[in-house]
Amino acid sequence: MSKLTAQGSSLISTMAINDNKAGMEGLNKEKINQIIFEASKGSKFFENEQKKEEQLNQKILEQQTLISSLSPAMLFHGLKEADELIEKLKDCQDLSHTIVHVDMDAFYAAVEMRDDPRLKDKPMAVGGMSMLSTSNYIARKYGVRAAMPGFIALKLCPNLVLVEPNFTKYTSVSQEIREIFAQYDPNFSPMSLDEAYLDLTEHLIYRRGSSNLCRIFLLRLKTDNSSIVVNDLECSCDLNAVLRPSVINLEELKINSVSSENLQEYLNSLDFSNFNLPKDCQVCNKKLPPFSLKLYDTTVEDAVLEMRNRIEQRTFLTASAGIAPNTMLAKVCSDRNKPNGQFQIHPDVQEIEEFMKNLPIRKISGIGKVTEKLLGSLNIGLCSDLYKQRALLYHAFSSLTFQYFMKITLGMGSTSLEKDEERKSLSTERTFAEISDPAQLYEKCAELCQHLAKDLNEEQLMGKTVSLKIKTISFEIKTRSHTLQCYTNDEKIIFNAAKQLLKVEIDSVKQSLLCLRLMGVRMSKLVPQASNQVSIVSMFNQSNRLTSTANRTNTHNFNIQKTDFDEKDFSTSINVLEANVPVLESTMTTRHSQKSLFQKTQSPPKKTTESGMKNSIMKFVSKSERCSDKIANNCYVESNIKVQNNNNLRNLDCENSSSTSLKLQSNSKSNFSNATMQNVSQATLISSVESKQKTFISCPVCGQQKFDWPLDQLNQHMDLCLSRKTIKTILQDEKNSNKRGSVQVENDDSLPSVPKRKKTQIAVDSYFK
């Protein structure tokens, strides 16, 4: 090997082929790494990997310097701390769950080979010249794998066939698979389109009490030992869906004379051509294929085999599975007998320790190339080495990382599955050829926002923080975020936020164009769309609870007269409010200063002029950002709502100020909450129902208007406006400003005097902490 090659190989250790993936055993790694090096040399990607390699080597040097400075006493202390931690971990080790990790075999490639049998015996991969999504097992023998550039894959395997990805098709097949998962664990946790975790603990209890008929399923007859071959003239539907009910109801299967041990032999002896069964499929009207019946046992091994066979019968795709007491072990086990196999670790401490002893650390999910090299510098290559070097690890890594390593030595992992409802974020990103034209970058951003908004609506989720991820042609990755004041899944709002973030990055490159090869948009701080905010009624009830709490602490309350909330009156009372709402369009580069402060006014109270109005429309100064399909960016709103108490109205005017602070001179957190919520309750929209013409409907909180606003949408919008999270954000913004204003209320004999808040009394903004 030449000097340049030797030097290059040392520079691209993180670019070396990872042969820990199934189907890549026994590769000539030296030859493959040489091809990768020659194909990448001189590229921007190679230069970026060189920088990362230098940083990693520097980190290793610092780690070695730290370790060399450790005294025997420090090493003994680290050993003692590690042993104490291990003992604590052993005490809380949970082996009561049966976790299964199911992973489809080369999923994207398998779907394409199923739909185009010509690809079955050829090396093929799904993706393009820039990046591959996956490859079949034939291509993996050449070193071709996922996350590899297509042009490098073609150098490794010149006969490689590249297939354009079709994610619509993959998603449809994935949905069929998930329907089967849900029958074994309704709360299964999907990790991607082709893999999921299931907790079969409860299913196994049910299974042990089930009858034999519940565990009999139909299997198509295979022409060979590898896969199912479907004739074009035969039915390709799921036989267990279209034919199994008729088969299970046969009188020949309802006999009790055959014991469970001999039942499978009896099923094999049946000739179904002599039975009164449909000859053609009632769904596709094609001829039904020959089949056999299989009885599955009550054990977890047969339960997983049954699930895998049902997936194959429905989709003609194979799956591998791992069975273990936790997710970490189950993930490792699913890769053990790929493709189309399964492996189990029993819930036994000795068996788990024996399994982990010779397991390479790279097989553990969460340990990548960087961590592998850091641990390699400490002579750690197997999981058992983590235990041997526990004294060094205690000093070389953070406490959380060290605890993670000790859990690995014991084979410990999570036993609780994350649900879809616990999703923290939703994102979409694309890799593409170099783009520098700003118009094209904005177009790509709009496309991503469209996909993200569609995904949010399909998942019935709303988010609050929009993040933009970009990767330059020099492989520099940047992430920028902006938090909205309102939860949304509206495409226009998401795009405007992402567009402003992108604009900042484009403008930051003054003398040259921003050249990107990857862009992504993410929405985080997710809440369910149906219940993303506290409802109006619950806010009123909360106000009453806070009032009671405040009374118990001997604090003073505003004496606001209650108004009964009548649901019938509310549903028929919608009024056009007079609102002059100045809209200030926000930008991403500067944060808006809040401008409204409560201040004393000398103007006399105003009388209402609406006919038939039993209660005056109260006005309250509302300052928040509004979510609306008309406003595609954040807008600060100023509106006035009149406040009524015992037919005495007081005006609370707002003063525009560049200093944005809000300080309430009330003496308890319930003063603000009780008064505000009851004001909004009394300010429930009053309509002129006599008018037969269409009218503009206004929100009483923010003043937004819409043409014939549907009541359910109006209610949801008011929930957003009254959100405690929105109020909390406003108060936090006010608190962070340089100047402070104060609340001053006009004297009124009908209200008790409000003393100045003492230090021992509760501040309003502490209510939201």
C-alpha positions in Angstrom: 0.0 0.0 0.0 1.4 3.4 -0.9 2.3 6.1 1.6 -0.6 8.3 0.4 -3.0 5.4 0.8 -1.8 4.6 4.3 -2.1 8.2 5.3 -5.5 8.5 3.6 -6.8 5.4 5.3 -5.9 6.9 8.7 -7.7 10.0 7.8 -11.0 8.2 6.8 -11.4 5.8 9.7 -15.0 7.1 10.1 -15.6 6.5 6.4 -14.6 2.8 6.6 -17.2 0.2 5.7 -19.4 -1.0 8.6 -19.8 -4.7 8.1 -21.9 -5.2 11.3 -25.1 -5.1 9.2 -26.7 -8.4 8.3 -25.6 -9.9 5.0 -22.1 -8.2 5.1 -20.1 -10.9 6.8 -16.8 -12.0 5.4 -16.2 -8.9 3.3 -12.7 -7.8 2.1 -12.8 -4.6 4.1 -9.3 -3.5 3.1 -10.2 -3.6 -0.6 -13.6 -1.9 -0.1 -12.1 0.9 2.1 -9.5 1.5 -0.6 -12.2 1.9 -3.2 -14.2 4.3 -0.9 -11.0 6.3 -0.3 -10.1 6.7 -4.0 -13.7 7.6 -4.9 -14.0 10.2 -2.2 -10.6 11.8 -2.3 -10.7 15.5 -3.2 -14.4 15.9 -2.6 -16.0 18.3 -0.1 -17.2 15.3 1.8 -13.7 13.9 2.1 -12.4 17.3 3.3 -15.1 17.4 5.9 -14.3 13.9 7.1 -10.7 14.9 7.4 -11.6 17.8 9.7 -13.9 15.5 11.8 -11.1 12.9 12.0 -8.6 15.5 13.2 -11.1 16.7 15.9 -11.6 13.1 17.0 -7.9 12.4 17.2 -7.5 15.5 19.3 -10.2 14.3 21.6 -8.5 10.9 21.9 -5.2 12.6 22.8 -6.9 14.6 25.6 -8.5 11.4 26.8 -5.2 9.6 26.9 -3.6 12.6 28.8 -6.4 12.4 31.3 -6.0 8.7 31.8 -2.2 8.9 32.2 -2.7 11.4 35.0 -4.9 9.1 37.1 -3.3 8.0 40.3 -3.8 4.5 41.8 -6.1 6.0 44.4 -8.3 7.6 41.7 -8.5 4.4 39.8 -9.5 2.5 43.0 -12.2 5.2 43.6 -13.5 4.7 40.1 -13.5 0.9 40.5 -15.4 1.3 43.8 -18.0 3.6 42.3 -18.5 1.3 39.3 -19.1 -1.7 41.4 -21.6 0.2 43.6 -23.4 1.3 40.5 -23.5 -2.2 39.1 -25.0 -3.6 42.3 -27.7 -0.9 42.2 -28.5 -1.7 38.6 -28.7 -5.4 39.3 -31.3 -4.7 42.1 -33.6 -2.9 39.6 -33.1 -5.2 36.6 -36.5 -6.1 35.2 -36.9 -9.5 33.5 -40.7 -9.7 33.6 -41.4 -8.4 30.1 -41.3 -10.1 26.8 -40.1 -7.6 24.2 -40.0 -8.4 20.5 -38.2 -6.4 17.8 -39.5 -7.1 14.3 -37.4 -5.8 11.4 -38.4 -6.3 7.8 -35.6 -7.8 5.6 -34.2 -5.2 3.2 -37.7 -3.7 3.2 -37.5 -1.1 0.3 -35.5 -3.4 -1.9 -37.8 -6.4 -1.0 -40.9 -4.4 -2.1 -39.3 -3.5 -5.4 -38.1 -7.1 -6.0 -41.6 -8.4 -5.2 -43.2 -6.0 -7.7 -40.5 -6.7 -10.4 -39.3 -10.3 -10.2 -36.5 -9.5 -12.7 -34.6 -7.8 -9.9 -34.7 -10.9 -7.6 -31.4 -12.4 -8.8 -29.5 -9.1 -9.4 -27.6 -6.8 -7.1 -29.9 -3.8 -6.6 -30.3 -0.8 -4.3 -33.0 1.7 -3.8 -31.8 5.3 -4.1 -29.9 7.5 -6.5 -26.4 8.6 -7.2 -26.3 10.9 -4.2 -27.5 8.4 -1.5 -28.9 4.9 -1.1 -31.8 4.0 1.2 -31.1 0.2 1.2 -29.7 -2.6 -0.9 -30.6 -6.3 -1.3 -28.5 -9.1 0.2 -26.8 -9.8 -3.2 -25.5 -6.2 -3.3 -24.3 -6.3 0.3 -21.8 -9.0 -0.6 -20.0 -6.3 -2.6 -20.0 -3.9 0.3 -23.1 -1.9 -0.9 -25.2 -0.8 1.9 -27.6 2.0 3.1 -26.4 5.6 3.6 -23.7 5.1 0.9 -23.5 7.4 -2.1 -24.7 5.8 -5.3 -21.6 6.6 -7.3 -19.4 4.8 -4.7 -21.7 1.9 -4.7 -21.4 1.6 -8.5 -17.6 1.5 -8.1 -17.9 -1.4 -5.6 -20.5 -3.2 -7.8 -20.5 -2.0 -11.5 -23.6 -4.2 -12.2 -25.6 -2.6 -9.5 -29.2 -1.7 -10.5 -30.5 1.5 -8.9 -34.2 1.8 -8.4 -36.0 5.1 -7.8 -37.6 5.1 -4.3 -41.4 5.0 -4.0 -42.3 6.0 -0.4 -46.0 6.0 -1.1 -45.9 2.3 -1.9 -43.6 1.6 1.1 -46.0 3.4 3.4 -48.9 1.4 2.1 -47.2 -1.9 2.7 -46.0 -0.7 6.1 -49.6 0.0 7.1 -50.6 -3.6 6.3 -47.8 -4.9 8.5 -48.8 -2.6 11.4 -52.3 -3.9 11.2 -50.9 -7.3 12.1 -48.7 -5.9 14.8 -51.7 -4.3 16.5 -53.4 -7.7 16.9 -50.5 -8.8 19.1 -49.8 -5.5 20.9 -52.2 -2.6 20.3 -49.6 -0.3 21.9 -46.7 -1.4 19.7 -44.0 1.2 19.1 -43.1 1.7 15.4 -39.5 3.0 14.9 -39.7 3.4 11.1 -41.7 2.0 8.2 -39.9 -1.4 8.5 -39.4 -2.0 12.2 -41.2 -1.9 15.5 -41.1 -3.0 19.1 -43.9 -5.0 20.7 -44.5 -6.0 24.2 -46.1 -9.5 24.1 -46.4 -9.9 27.9 -50.1 -9.6 27.9 -50.7 -11.4 24.6 -48.9 -14.5 26.0 -51.3 -14.6 29.0 -54.3 -14.5 26.6 -52.6 -17.0 24.3 -52.3 -19.6 27.0 -56.0 -19.5 27.6 -57.1 -19.5 24.0 -58.5 -22.4 22.0 -56.6 -24.3 19.3 -58.8 -22.8 16.6 -57.6 -19.3 17.5 -54.0 -20.4 16.7 -54.7 -22.1 13.3 -53.7 -20.1 10.2 -53.5 -20.7 6.5 -50.2 -20.9 4.7 -49.7 -20.8 0.9 -47.7 -23.7 -0.4 -44.2 -22.6 -1.4 -42.5 -23.9 -4.6 -39.1 -23.6 -2.9 -37.7 -22.9 0.6 -37.1 -19.3 0.1 -40.2 -17.3 -0.9 -43.8 -17.5 -2.1 -44.4 -17.5 -5.8 -47.7 -16.0 -7.0 -49.2 -17.0 -10.3 -50.8 -14.1 -12.2 -54.0 -16.2 -12.6 -54.2 -17.0 -8.9 -55.5 -14.9 -6.0 -52.9 -12.7 -4.3 -55.1 -11.6 -1.4 -54.4 -12.5 2.2 -55.9 -16.0 2.6 -56.3 -15.5 6.3 -58.6 -12.6 5.6 -60.7 -14.0 2.7 -60.7 -17.8 3.4 -59.8 -18.5 7.0 -63.3 -17.8 8.5 -64.8 -20.5 6.2 -62.1 -23.0 7.0 -62.2 -22.5 10.8 -66.0 -23.1 10.7 -65.6 -26.5 9.1 -67.1 -29.3 11.1 -64.0 -31.4 10.6 -62.0 -28.9 12.7 -64.5 -28.8 15.6 -63.8 -32.4 16.8 -62.6 -33.0 20.3 -61.3 -36.5 19.8 -57.9 -35.4 18.5 -55.4 -34.4 21.1 -53.4 -31.1 20.9 -50.2 -33.1 20.4 -51.7 -34.9 17.3 -53.7 -32.0 15.9 -51.0 -30.8 13.5 -50.7 -34.2 12.1 -54.4 -34.4 11.6 -54.5 -31.0 9.9 -51.8 -32.2 7.4 -53.9 -35.2 6.5 -56.9 -33.1 5.4 -57.7 -32.8 1.7 -59.5 -29.4 1.4 -60.4 -30.1 -2.3 -63.1 -32.4 -1.0 -64.6 -29.8 1.3 -67.3 -27.3 0.5 -65.1 -24.2 0.3 -65.1 -21.3 -2.2 -63.0 -22.0 -5.3 -62.6 -18.3 -6.3 -61.7 -15.3 -4.2 -64.7 -13.1 -3.4 -62.4 -10.0 -3.5 -60.4 -10.4 -6.7 -62.5 -13.2 -8.4 -59.3 -15.1 -9.1 -58.7 -18.8 -8.4 -57.7 -19.5 -4.8 -54.3 -21.1 -4.5 -53.5 -24.4 -2.6 -52.8 -24.0 1.1 -52.1 -25.8 4.3 -53.1 -25.3 7.9 -50.6 -24.7 10.7 -51.3 -24.9 14.4 -49.1 -22.5 16.5 -48.2 -23.3 20.1 -48.8 -21.0 23.1 -45.1 -20.2 23.5 -43.5 -16.9 22.6 -41.4 -18.5 19.9 -44.5 -19.8 18.1 -46.3 -16.5 18.7 -43.5 -14.6 16.9 -43.3 -17.2 14.2 -47.1 -16.9 13.7 -46.8 -13.2 13.4 -43.9 -13.4 10.9 -45.7 -16.0 8.8 -48.9 -13.9 8.7 -46.8 -10.9 7.5 -45.3 -13.0 4.7 -48.7 -14.4 3.7 -50.2 -10.9 3.4 -47.3 -8.9 1.9 -45.1 -11.7 0.4 -42.2 -10.1 2.4 -40.1 -11.7 5.1 -39.3 -10.3 8.5 -36.8 -11.2 11.2 -37.4 -10.9 14.9 -35.6 -10.8 18.2 -37.1 -11.9 21.5 -35.6 -10.6 24.8 -36.5 -9.1 28.2 -35.8 -5.5 27.0 -35.5 -3.4 23.8 -31.7 -3.3 23.7 -31.3 -7.1 23.6 -34.3 -7.5 21.3 -32.7 -5.2 18.8 -29.5 -7.2 18.8 -31.3 -10.5 18.6 -33.4 -9.5 15.5 -30.1 -9.1 13.5 -28.8 -12.4 14.6 -30.6 -14.8 12.2 -31.4 -12.4 9.3 -32.9 -12.8 6.8 -36.2 -14.5 7.7 -35.3 -15.8 11.1 -35.7 -15.1 14.8 -33.6 -15.4 17.9 -34.4 -15.4 21.6 -32.7 -14.6 24.8 -34.5 -16.1 27.8 -35.1 -13.9 30.9 -32.2 -15.5 32.7 -29.3 -13.4 34.2 -26.7 -16.0 33.4 -27.8 -16.4 29.8 -27.8 -12.7 29.3 -24.3 -12.2 30.7 -23.0 -15.1 28.6 -24.6 -13.5 25.5 -23.1 -10.1 26.1 -19.6 -11.4 26.8 -18.4 -11.8 23.2 -20.8 -9.3 21.6 -19.0 -6.5 19.7 -19.8 -3.0 21.1 -20.6 -1.9 17.5 -23.7 -4.2 17.6 -25.2 -2.1 20.4 -27.7 0.6 19.2 -26.3 4.0 20.2 -22.6 3.2 19.7 -21.4 4.5 16.4 -18.1 5.0 14.7 -16.9 7.9 16.9 -17.7 6.1 20.2 -16.3 2.9 18.8 -12.9 4.6 18.1 -12.9 6.4 21.5 -13.5 3.0 23.2 -11.0 1.3 20.9 -8.3 3.7 22.2 -8.9 2.1 25.6 -8.6 -1.4 24.2 -12.4 -2.0 24.3 -13.9 -3.9 21.5 -16.3 -6.3 23.2 -19.1 -5.6 25.7 -17.1 -7.6 28.3 -14.3 -5.2 27.9 -16.5 -2.4 29.2 -16.6 -4.2 32.5 -12.9 -4.8 32.6 -12.1 -1.2 32.0 -14.8 0.2 34.2 -12.4 2.1 36.4 -11.0 4.1 33.4 -14.5 4.6 31.9 -15.6 6.2 35.2 -13.0 9.0 34.7 -13.0 9.3 30.9 -16.7 9.7 30.2 -19.6 11.6 31.7 -21.7 10.1 34.4 -24.6 9.4 32.1 -22.4 7.8 29.5 -20.7 5.7 32.1 -24.0 4.5 33.5 -25.0 3.6 29.9 -21.9 1.5 29.5 -22.5 -0.3 32.8 -26.0 -1.1 31.7 -24.6 -2.6 28.5 -22.3 -4.9 30.5 -25.4 -6.3 32.3 -27.5 -6.5 29.2 -30.0 -4.0 30.5 -32.4 -1.9 28.4 -35.8 -0.2 28.4 -38.9 -2.3 29.1 -41.4 0.4 28.3 -42.3 1.2 24.7 -42.6 4.8 23.5 -46.1 5.4 22.0 -47.0 7.5 19.0 -48.8 9.9 21.4 -45.4 10.6 23.1 -43.8 11.8 19.8 -41.7 14.9 20.5 -41.2 16.1 17.0 -42.1 15.5 13.4 -39.7 16.3 10.5 -39.0 15.9 6.8 -35.7 16.4 5.0 -34.3 15.8 1.5 -30.8 15.4 0.1 -30.4 16.9 -3.4 -27.9 18.1 -5.9 -26.2 21.4 -5.2 -28.6 24.3 -5.1 -27.4 28.0 -4.8 -30.3 29.9 -6.4 -32.3 31.6 -3.6 -35.6 31.1 -5.5 -34.9 27.4 -5.8 -34.0 27.2 -2.1 -37.3 28.9 -1.1 -39.1 26.5 -3.5 -37.5 23.5 -1.8 -38.3 24.9 1.6 -42.0 25.3 0.6 -42.1 21.7 -0.7 -40.7 20.4 2.7 -43.2 22.6 4.6 -46.1 21.2 2.5 -45.0 17.6 3.3 -44.6 18.5 7.0 -48.0 20.1 7.3 -49.6 17.1 5.6 -47.9 14.7 8.0 -49.0 16.9 11.0 -52.6 16.9 9.8 -52.6 13.1 9.2 -51.2 12.5 12.7 -53.7 15.1 14.1 -50.8 17.0 15.7 -50.0 20.7 16.1 -46.6 22.2 17.0 -45.1 25.3 18.3 -41.3 25.3 17.4 -40.3 25.4 13.7 -36.7 24.3 13.0 -34.7 24.5 9.8 -31.8 22.2 9.1 -29.4 22.8 6.3 -26.2 21.1 5.1 -23.8 23.1 2.9 -21.7 21.7 0.1 -18.8 21.7 2.5 -21.0 19.4 4.7 -21.4 22.0 7.4 -24.7 21.4 9.2 -26.7 24.2 10.8 -29.9 24.1 12.6 -32.0 27.2 13.4 -35.3 27.3 15.4 -38.1 29.7 16.0 -40.9 29.3 18.6 -44.3 30.5 17.6 -46.8 31.9 20.1 -49.6 29.6 18.9 -49.7 25.9 18.1 -50.3 25.2 14.5 -50.1 22.7 11.6 -50.9 25.3 9.0 -48.7 25.1 5.9 -48.5 28.8 5.4 -47.5 29.6 9.0 -44.9 26.8 9.0 -43.4 28.0 5.6 -43.3 31.7 6.7 -41.3 30.7 9.8 -39.0 28.4 7.9 -38.6 30.9 5.1 -37.5 33.7 7.5 -34.9 31.3 9.1 -33.6 30.4 5.6 -33.5 34.1 4.7 -31.3 34.8 7.6 -28.8 32.1 6.4 -28.9 33.4 2.8 -28.3 37.0 3.9 -25.5 35.9 6.2 -23.5 34.9 3.2 -22.6 38.4 1.9 -20.1 37.9 -0.9 -21.1 34.4 -2.1 -24.2 32.4 -2.6 -25.4 29.9 0.0 -24.9 26.4 -1.6 -26.9 23.6 0.0 -27.1 19.9 -0.6 -29.6 19.0 2.2 -32.6 20.8 3.8 -35.0 19.7 6.5 -37.9 21.3 8.4 -39.0 20.0 11.8 -41.9 20.9 14.1 -41.5 20.2 17.8 -43.4 20.9 21.0 -46.2 18.8 19.7 -49.7 18.5 21.1 -52.8 16.6 19.9 -54.8 18.7 17.5 -58.1 17.9 19.3 -56.9 18.8 22.7 -53.9 21.0 22.1 -55.1 23.7 24.5 -57.2 24.0 27.6 -60.8 24.5 26.8 -62.8 27.6 27.7 -65.0 25.9 30.3 -62.0 24.3 32.0 -60.3 27.7 32.2 -63.4 29.0 33.9 -63.4 26.1 36.3 -59.7 26.6 37.0 -60.4 30.2 37.8 -62.9 29.2 40.4 -60.4 26.7 41.9 -57.7 29.4 42.1 -60.2 31.8 43.8 -60.8 29.2 46.5 -57.1 28.7 46.9 -56.4 32.4 47.2 -59.1 32.8 49.8 -57.5 30.1 51.9 -54.2 32.0 51.8 -55.9 35.2 53.0 -55.3 37.1 49.8 -57.5 39.8 48.4 -59.6 39.2 45.3 -61.3 41.5 42.8 -65.0 41.4 43.6 -66.2 40.5 40.1 -69.8 39.5 39.7 -70.2 35.9 38.3 -72.0 35.3 35.1 -73.6 31.8 34.6 -72.3 30.1 31.5 -75.3 28.9 29.5 -74.3 26.6 26.7 -77.5 27.3 24.8 -77.0 31.0 25.0 -73.4 30.7 23.9 -74.3 28.6 20.9 -76.8 31.2 19.6 -74.9 34.4 20.6 -72.4 35.7 18.1 -71.8 39.3 17.7 -69.6 41.5 15.5 -67.1 43.2 17.7 -65.8 46.6 16.8 -62.1 45.9 16.5 -59.3 48.0 15.0 -56.5 45.5 15.0 -53.1 46.7 13.9 -51.0 43.9 12.6 -47.2 44.0 12.9 -45.5 41.4 10.8 -42.7 39.7 12.7 -39.3 38.7 11.4 -36.8 36.1 12.4 -33.9 38.4 12.8 -35.2 40.6 15.6 -37.5 39.8 18.5 -40.6 42.0 18.7 -40.9 44.2 21.7 -44.3 44.0 23.4 -46.1 47.3 23.4 -49.2 47.1 25.6 -49.3 48.1 29.3 -52.3 48.4 31.6 -52.5 52.0 32.7 -55.0 54.2 34.6 -57.3 56.3 32.4 -59.6 59.2 33.2 -62.1 58.5 30.4 -65.7 57.8 31.6 -67.1 54.3 31.1 -68.8 53.7 27.7 -72.4 52.5 27.3 -73.2 49.7 25.0 -75.4 50.5 22.0 -76.3 47.0 20.8 -80.0 46.4 21.0 -81.1 43.4 23.1 -77.7 43.2 24.8 -78.3 42.1 28.4 -74.7 42.2 29.4 -72.1 44.8 28.2 -69.3 43.5 26.1 -66.2 43.7 28.2 -62.9 44.6 26.7 -59.6 43.3 27.9 -56.2 44.2 26.5 -55.0 41.1 24.7 -51.5 40.8 23.4 -50.5 37.5 21.8 -49.5 36.1 18.5 -52.4 34.7 16.5 -52.6 31.6 14.5 -54.8 32.0 11.4 -54.9 30.8 7.9 -55.0 34.5 6.7 -51.8 35.5 8.5 -48.8 33.3 7.6 -46.5 34.8 10.2 -46.6 35.8 13.8 -48.5 38.9 14.5 -48.9 40.8 17.6 -52.4 41.9 18.3 -53.7 44.8 20.3 -57.4 44.9 21.2 -59.5 46.4 23.9 -62.3 44.6 25.8 -64.5 46.5 28.1 -64.8 45.3 31.7 -68.1 45.4 33.6 -68.8 44.9 37.2 -72.3 45.6 38.7 -73.1 47.7 35.6 -70.1 49.9 36.3 -67.6 49.9 33.5 -64.0 50.8 33.7 -61.7 51.3 30.8 -58.3 49.7 30.7 -56.4 51.4 27.9 -53.2 50.2 26.4 -50.1 52.4 26.1 -47.7 51.6 23.2 -44.2 51.5 24.5 -40.9 50.3 23.2 -40.1 48.8 26.6 -42.0 45.6 27.0 -42.7 44.6 30.6 -45.8 43.6 32.4 -46.1 44.0 36.2 -49.4 43.4 37.8 -50.0 45.2 41.1 -52.4 42.6 42.4 -51.7 40.7 45.5 -52.2 37.2 44.4 -52.0 35.0 41.4 -55.8 34.4 41.5 -56.4 38.1 41.1 -55.3 38.0 37.5 -56.7 34.5 36.8 -60.1 35.1 38.4 -60.7 38.5 36.9 -59.5 37.7 33.5 -61.3 34.4 33.1 -64.6 35.8 34.3 -64.3 38.8 32.1 -63.8 36.5 29.1 -66.8 34.5 30.3 -68.9 37.6 30.4 -67.5 38.7 27.1 -68.8 35.6 25.4 -69.9 36.6 21.9 -73.4 38.2 21.6 -74.9 38.0 18.2 -77.4 39.8 16.2 -79.4 36.7 15.2 -82.0 38.8 13.6 -79.7 39.6 10.7 -80.3 37.2 7.9 -77.3 38.4 5.9 -73.9 36.9 6.3 -71.7 38.7 8.8 -68.1 38.9 9.9 -67.5 37.1 13.2 -64.8 38.4 15.6 -62.9 36.7 18.3 -63.4 38.6 21.6 -59.9 37.9 22.7 -57.7 38.8 19.8 -60.1 40.6 17.5 -59.5 38.4 14.5 -62.5 38.4 12.0 -63.8 35.8 9.7 -66.8 35.6 7.3 -69.5 33.4 9.0 -67.0 31.7 11.3 -68.2 28.2 12.2 -68.9 27.8 15.9 -66.6 24.7 16.4 -63.7 26.5 14.7 -64.3 29.6 16.7 -64.3 27.7 20.0 -61.0 26.0 19.1 -59.5 29.4 18.1 -60.6 30.9 21.4 -59.0 28.0 23.2 -55.7 28.9 21.5 -56.1 32.6 22.4 -56.8 31.7 26.1 -54.0 29.2 26.3 -52.1 29.3 29.5 -48.9 28.6 27.5 -49.5 31.7 25.4 -50.0 33.9 28.5 -46.9 32.3 30.1 -44.8 33.2 27.1 -46.0 36.7 27.1 -45.2 37.2 30.7 -41.8 35.7 30.2 -41.1 38.1 27.3 -42.3 41.0 29.4 -40.1 39.9 32.3 -37.0 39.8 30.2 -37.3 43.3 28.9 -35.2 46.2 30.2 -38.0 48.5 31.4 -41.0 47.7 33.6 -44.4 49.1 33.5 -47.1 48.7 36.2 -50.8 48.0 36.3 -52.9 50.8 37.6 -56.6 50.5 37.9 -59.0 53.5 38.2 -60.5 53.9 41.6 -64.0 52.5 41.9 -66.1 52.5 45.0 -67.6 49.1 44.0 -64.2 47.5 44.3 -62.2 47.0 47.5 -58.9 48.9 47.7 -55.9 46.8 46.6 -52.9 47.1 48.8 -49.4 47.0 47.3 -48.1 43.5 47.0 -45.7 42.5 49.8 -42.7 40.2 49.3 -44.5 37.4 51.0 -47.4 37.5 48.6 -47.6 35.6 45.4 -46.6 37.3 42.1 -48.9 36.8 39.1 -46.2 35.3 36.9 -45.3 32.8 39.6 -48.7 31.2 38.8 -47.4 30.1 35.4 -44.1 28.7 36.7 
